[in-house]
Amino acid sequence: MREIVVSEFVTLDGVMEAPGGEPTHPHTGWVAEHGTPEFFEFKYREVVEAGGLLLGRTTYESFVGAWPQREGDFAERMTALPKYVATSRPEELTWNARPLTGAVVDAVTELKKGDGGPLLVNGSATMVRTLLAAGLVDELRLQVFPVAIGGGLRFWPEDRGKVSLHLADVTRYGDTLVQTYRA
């Protein structure tokens, strides 16, 4: 059985939007100034261990607009991984991706029954909310950056449902904390 691992960049005030330079937020690009070689090695290990990427359509489009043009081991691994995309849009997917069929919870439940490494979720706020509410997240890795940007998209569900997790590990990379929680 496969695990679902959600790995998110978040600010101190819980924002996940525009960490890498996306034009959707006035404080975009807040990750770069806090990255260390050890942190980037952690992120590389994450994609090496993954058996696929599970993405929402917006994150998929952001990734497909960035990763295929990049070079290096990380970019090659991102391109090689199979991608499973939650989408209701009829446009064809590229970049080794296929759409999830049916309801997201049902489709992800079926994916979890398969063989292979963990399915890694990055970004994809709406999907993450859905997976957390359905109890499908096995591990949550929050990379907390020492910046507050006052507002933006958050991934925690707004439905007031309780999500119980257990702290499994905390690792520090420079001034960024990686908090790993298990279901």
Buried (B, 14 or more C-beta within 10 A) or exposed (E): EBBBBBBBBBBEEBBBBBBEEBEEBEBBEBBEEBBEEEBEEBBBEBBEEBBBBBBBBBBBBBBBEBBEEEEEEBBEBBBEBBBBBBBEEEEEBEBBBEBBEEEBBEBBEEBBEEEEBBBBBBBBBBBBBBBBBBEBBBBBBBBBBEBEBEBBBBBEBEEEEEBEBEEEEEBEBEEBBBBBBEB
